[in-house]
Amino acid sequence: MSEDLIIEEIEEHREEYIEFLRSLIKTDSYNPPGNEKNVALKIEEYLNEVGIKSEIFAFGENRANLMTTLNNQFEGKTLLYNGHMDVVPSGSIEEWKYPPLSAIIKKKKIFGRGATDMKGGLAAMVIALKVLKKLDLELSGNLIIASVADEETGGIFGTKWLLENKMTNIKCDFIIVGEPTGLKPLPKAILLGEKGRVVIKIITNGISCHASTPFIGKNAIYMMSDIIQNLDNLDEYIPKTEPPIHLSELKDLLLDIFPNREILERILTDQPLLQHILKSLTSLTKSLTMINGGIKSNVIPDRCESLIDFRLLAGQNTEMLMNALEKLVNKLGYQVKNEPAGAPEEVFVYLEIISESEASYWKNWRDSQTLKEFTEIVHKIHKKKPLYFLLPASADASFYRNSEFCQPTIIYGPGNASTAHAIDESIDIQDFINSIKVYTIFAYNFLS
């Protein structure tokens, strides 16, 4: 009966919830620089309408984290919903069909930066808290909403900071991170782990000279090219690490949504995108994302810089990666130095860690009755059986799992993951409404 009441409440106030999401999308929280406090104030105001008090923890220039709870009781079970308030920059505004902060509605979708990643999930979680408070249902536990900053630049000042400074005395039983888990044309996914991310700056230091006599100098761009062309050889120097879920197991999970293995294999053959996702989930990936070198067209460059984005499997770490890189560079005949500057005649390579986040994986998910109950709710609301899968990117879930704060942490949220960070990012309105229902009904059942 209470589930019917929840659905009725959500359907009755559908337009209010859509407008709340639109207001968050319209609010500037590009990171960099951040400006998450703008969003925190909107959430605080919205929850005040039903007497829910929020704590805003300000830092830096117009930045903040926000925490709020359903009640002040922590004797029973505790459920935590996590969502980030920051969004990536819009890029070239001229390429957008609609302005990125317009939150315009077209074809039953809301367009705007952060619609999918992840103001849709954040808004749905906040609304779930409001619905539970408003309906005043009998519950014996507590729901925490952690609206965090800094996720798009590593999460150190967001989820990690909250964990270390405001949550040390809280015992949590289950966590949902609301990142988008739509994998169209596949059904909605429930993600059980994610890869780590390490960004490394590589500086090659050569010797400059006149371009008419290039053999007098040492071209730093050619040095960088040597390293980049040999990046795949890194696997020789990294200890063999098994993926948390092997390729055959991932295919078995996919079988849950396909009639038989023959059809699955045919679809894998016809869908290169799905093949690429499976490959990324079972291997270390390396991507050159930025490069800069040279000062003039007739000068052999003595310096070149690049950024490499590495995505690590659970069990791999930054130390392994740095050791492997140093061995690779030495094999190519270059010295690795501990500082980026040297004498004009020195030829060397410098490696610097720019950012890092660990991979994580909930090992015991198969034994969880709570996960089974959550899956049944997702199935019922979305009218399709969800898919258990892994995230090829990184997410704040790793902070909860790797700190042992709460191993049972999953990722589920509205939005199609392929539109995240993309031009014309959008979210399907019904997907958003469905997620409100899932978050609210699950919280009610879990805390009853």
QUINORWO-V366795 format. One line per field, one symbol per residue. ss: DSSP state (@ for helix, = for strand, . for the rest). phi: phi as a letter, one per 30 degrees, with the letter a starting at -180 (. if undefined). psi: psi as a letter, one per 40 degrees, with the letter a starting at -180 (. if undefined). Layout:
ss->???
phi->???
psi->???
This chain:
ss->.@@@@@@@@@@@.@@@@@@@@@@@@@...=.....@@@@@@@@@@@@@.....======...=======........=======..=.....@@@.........==..===...@@@@@@@@@@@@@@@@@@@@@......=======..@@@.....@@@@@@@........====....=......======.==========.=.==@@@@@@.=.@@@@@@@@@@.@@@@@@..........@@@@@@@@@.....@@@@@@@@@@.@@@@@@@@@@...=========.....==..==========.....@@@@@@@@@@@@@@....==..........==========..==...@@@.@@@@@@@@@@@@@@....=====.....@@@@@@......===....=@@@......===@@@@@@@@@@@@@@@@@@@.
phi->.dddddddddddcedddddddeddddddbebddkhddededddedddedciccccccdahcicacbbbbdaccbdddbcbccbccdbdediddddddbedcdhdcbhibccldjeccbdddddddddedddddddhddbcbbccccccciddbjidccedddedcbbdcccccabbcdddbdbedddeccccabddbbcbdcccccbdadddbdddcbddddeddedddceddeedccedbddebdedddddddddccdadddeddddddceeddddddddcadcbbdcbaaajbadcbddcabbbccccccdejcbddeddddddddddddjcdccdbdcadecdcabbcbdcaabddaaddcddcdddddddddddedddibddcdaccdccadeddddddidaddbbcaadjcedcdicdieabddddddddeddddddddddcd
psi->ddddddddddddfddddddddddddehhfhhiecfddddddddddddddfehhihhgiiahfiiihiiidaehfdaihhhhhiidiiiieahddehdihefdfihhffihiiheddgfddddddddddddddddefihieaihhhhhiiedefdedebdddddedeedehhidihhhfihfhfheiihihheiiiihhhhhhhhhahiaheegdedahhdddddddddeedeedddehhhhhidhiddddddddddeididddddddddegdddddddddeeihihhhdiihiieidfhhhehhiihhhhhiihdiiddddddddddddddeeiihieieiaidehhiihhhhdiihiiihhdfddehdddddddddddddefihihhaiheaiieddddddeedhdghihhiiihdeeheiifiihhdddddddddddddddddde.
